[in-house]
Amino acid sequence: MNTAMDDLRDEDGRGGAPVRVLVVDDHPIWRDAVARDLTESGFEVCASVGEGRQAVRIVASLRCEVAVVDLHLPDLPGPEMIRGMLGSCPGLRILVLSASGEQQDVLDAVKAGASGYLLKSASSTELVDAARRTAAGHAVFTPGLAAMVLGEYRRLAGHGTQEPDAPRLTERETQVLRLVATGLSYKQIAERLTLSHRTVQNHVQNTLTKLQLHNRVELVRYALDNGLGDDEERADAAGNG
């Protein structure tokens, strides 16, 4: 849809070229439905396959920007497929679309490198929006899952304890980073903090530079690894989707 693609260009400065997507699901009817929804919304589905090993084998040659993948495939565990695809195509952004909302499945997918996790109970509109936001570099989760992931990483990280030589972020940069980690868009963060869209972008860019990271997905993983997040912020973000 034009509105979705216009929003995508606003987020990451893309031109008019459609986002190229690979769809991976072993159920033909579901796979075809996902491909159809994405195509009708302006994405270019470069391939749809039913096996994890095939996806790993072809992903580099397809030059896809996003992969929408099922986590439970008969031939290859989902996390192994995700690692294999990213090994062949490091810049790929992977959105898991799964029937499972089990904590271990979600955590395993994120640890393997997935950019987001959406339950198959999501509507077509939610799927398209999640794919669009994934392409723009957002971490996208079904409401409730983001809070669960952040909570678990925070627990493992010792409630936010950082290395003594970790780069020093300003209070505002840390605040923005926490909201980025919940999956909020720049626009939503700007509204939450009463800042301009450009100011939020500047804070994110400054944080990326300080931490020597390259994109929002790496920034989210940094936040997760360091237990950044606030219970209230996570709850609000989960409730807002």
N, C-alpha and C positions, 0 to 999 in steps of 0.2 A: 504494500500500500504506500502511496506517496508520502503520507504523514510519517509513517515509520521510517522510511528511508531518509526523509528530510531530517528527522531527529537524529538518526545515525550519523549523518554528515555533521550536524551540529556538535555531536559529542567528540568525534575524533578527526574531523577535518577531511573525511573521505570525499572523493569525487562522486560522479554519478554511476560508476560501475557497480553492478549488483554484487552482494557478498556471496562468495562461493562456499557451498555447504556440502559435506559428506554426511549421509544418513546411514547408520548401522543398527540394524534390528533383525532378529531372526524370524520374526513374525511378518509374513508378506503383507497382510492386510494393514497392519499397523504401520509398517515401513512405508507403504505406498501412501497412506493417509498423511503421515508426517511430511513426506516429500511434496505431496500435493498442496498442503497448507502453506509450506514455505515458498513454493513456486508461485502460488497465487498472491503471496504477499511481497513479491519482488526479489526474492532470493534466487540465486542460480544453483540448483541442486546438480552438482557435477557427477555424483554417483550415489546409488543406494545399494547397500550390500547386506548380506545376512550372516556373514562370518567374521569373527574378530581377526583371524589371521589374514584374511583377504584385505581387510581394512588397513592393517599394518603394512601389507605388501604394496598397496597402491596409493597410499595417502600422499607420499612425496611427489609422485608424478602428476597428481591431480591439481596441485597448487591451491588447495582449499584453505580458507581462512578459519572456518568453523566446522566442527564435527558434532553432530547430535547422535549420541550413542546409547544403546541399551547397556546395562551393566552386566546382565546375566545372559551370556551367550553359550551355546553348547560346546563350542570348540576351544574357547580361550577365556580364562577369568578376566572380568572387566578391568581391574587394576593393571593386569599385565598387558592388556590391549592398549590401555591409555598410555602406559610407559613406552610401549613399542611405537605407538603413533607419534608421540612427542620426540622420541629418539630419532625418528626419520624426518620429522617436520617440527622443529623446536618452536616455531612461531604460531603453531596451531592452537586454537582455543577450543576446548572440549566442554560441551554441555551434556551431562548425563541425563537421560530421560528414562526413568525406571519406575517399575511398579513397587519397588521396595523402598520404604522409608526407615529401615533399620539403621540405628546409629552406626554400627560397624561398617555397613555398606557405604554410607555417606562419608565417613571418615577415611575409609580405604580409598575411595574415589578421589577425594581431595588430596590426600597424601601422594597419590600416584600422579597428580598434576591436573585434575579436572578443574575447569574454571567455574563450574556451577553444577547444581543438581536440582532437577525438576521431577516431580512425581507425575506419573502418567494420568493421574486424575485431573491434571491441569486442562483448562479449556484450550481450544485452538488459538484464541487470542493471547492467552498467557504463554503458550509455546512460542508463538511468533515474537512476542515482546521479549521473552527470555533469549531467544536466538539473536535478536537485534542487539540487546544489551551485552550479550556475550561477545559479539563481534566488535562492539565498541570498547571492550576491555573491562567490563564490569564482572564482579563475582555475583552470580545469580543463584538464588536458592528459593525453593518453595517456602512460603512463610512457616516459621517454626524451625526449619532445618538450620538456618544461619545461626540462630541463637544456640542450638545444640552443638554445632561445630565449634563456635567461638568459646562456648563454655568448656568444652572438653580440652581444647588447646590451652585455654587459660589455666585450667587445672594442672595440665602437664607442665606448663611453663612456670609453675610456682607463683601464680597470681601476679604475673607481670614483671618479674625480676629480670633485668637486663644485664648484659656483661658490662663491667666497669668502663671499657673503652668503646662502648656503643656510641654512635653519633648522637649528639644532643639536638633534640627537636624542641621548637618553641611550644608553649602551651597550646596555641591555636593550631599548629601543625599536628600535634598529637591528637587534638580534638577532631580535626578533619580526618586524620588517619583512622581513628576509631569508627567514624561513620562510613568511610570508604569500605572498611572491613565488613560492615553489615550488609553491603550490597547496594547502598543508596546511590542514586545518580548525582552528578554535580548539581543539577537543578534542585533536587530534594535536599542536598546538604546545604546549598545556599539558602533555601527557605527555612531550614531548621535553625541555622546560625545567623539569619538575617544578614547575609553577605551577598555580594554580586556573584554571578556565575563565573566571571573572569577571576575574581579574588580566590574563589575555591580552586580553580584550575592552577593559579599561581602557587597556592599552598601545596597542592599535590606535586607540582613540578619541582618545587624547592625540596620537598621531602624525598622525591625520587633521586635528586642530585646528591643530597646528603647521604642517603643510604646506598648510593651506587646501584640503583635498580633501574629497570628499563620500562616497565609498564605497570598498569594497575593490578594485574593478576599477581605479579611478583610482590607488589606492595601489600596486597591482602595476605599473601603467605607470610610476609615478614610480620604483619600484625598478629596473625595466628600463632606463629612460632614464639612470639614474645608476649603472648597472653594479653595483648592490648584489647580493651573493650570495657564497656560499662554495662552492668546488668540492666539498668533502665534503658540505655540506648539500644541494647540488643533486643529487649522486649518490645520497644516501640517499633524498631525496624521490622521485626518479625510480624508484628500486627499489621504494619502498613504494606507488607509484601515487598 
